[in-house]
Amino acid sequence: MHAILPFLPARIRGMLERLPGTASNRLEEIRIRESRPLELVVDGESRFVSPDGAFTDIADAGYRPSKEDGLKLLDLLTNHSLYTFEEELRRGYITIAGGHRVGLAGKTVLERGEVKHIRDVASFNIRIARALPGLGKPLLSAIWDESVGTIHQTLVISPPRQGKTTLIRDLARLISAGERNGGELARPGLRVGIVDERSEIAACVKGVPAFDVGPRTDVLDGCPKAEGMMMMIRSMSPDVLIVDEIGRPEDASALQEALHAGVRVIATAHGRSVGDVRDRPVMKRMLEDRVFARLVELSRSRRSGSRYIVWDAFGRKVAELAAAELGDGGRSP
């Protein structure tokens, strides 16, 4: 919250500062919509916020941000220069220091049939990034390839807001650090390369990661994934590459190149299941070619918490881990 508050208009900042500490610590999203109730997502549950900073389930009792609130927020997010954030506006989000991602919606401006940028921004979704050290530890053994002493090629699958980025951030830390059992080396530390296109995984500030991603980890920040993977292989010779949200043809080509270079990859993709991912042409080809030796389905609900189901390339279940085994009390941001 301390990293986010300076970007908020004064009145909204004051409301959030009055929230109970427990709610602030569990806050996942801040949704600000012009002339519609201010909405917070806490532990996956949506609540409105009244002008005095109290939670309410009644939409009409919620504070309704004004046009001036939206303009001030956009001005602060872009550091008073919309022009320098033209590419981010075209893609529909801005990433701020700390890895927090702000989604934008408004009137799109088209050029030759493609989105050039967004103007009249009236909706903001601030997604709060957090580190959960230890989140990936139970999964590591299921994706570790003992035969060669590194990880399997791994694809993590889940819908948005289920914790994919949080998971791969912790996997980077664990793989980079290695593991000791007493005085014995149980798992060697490996060189890890993160291609952080949206600056969410490592949350670099002037090139230095804000999150702990491990002692042997190098980060290429703000670089397109396909190009970044090739740059990282040529320049830093990683043992493992980590990237978020693949799905374009150029991503598939870069993954194949990494495979041929002997580099293992952990990547993520949107979907509820392996079947969902298989419905997308590019991903279907990669699954048919068995690019990934491990497919991890990550899901989360308020009732049952989080769980991983791990499959091999042939569709055989390798492991299923319940929330109690994840070490996060069933919650992930």
PyMOL commands that set and color helices and strands:
alter all, ss='L'
color gray80, all
select helices_A, chain A and resi 5-7+10-17+21-25+59-61+67-77+83-91+137-143+164-177+225-236+249-260+274-278+281-288+323-326
alter helices_A, ss='H'
color red, helices_A
select strands_A, chain A and resi 27-33+39-42+45-49+55-56+93-96+100-111+114-127+144-145+150-151+154-158+179-181+184-187+192-196+204-205+208-209+217-221+240-243+264-270+294-301+305-312+317-321
alter strands_A, ss='S'
color yellow, strands_A
deselect
rebuild
show_as cartoon
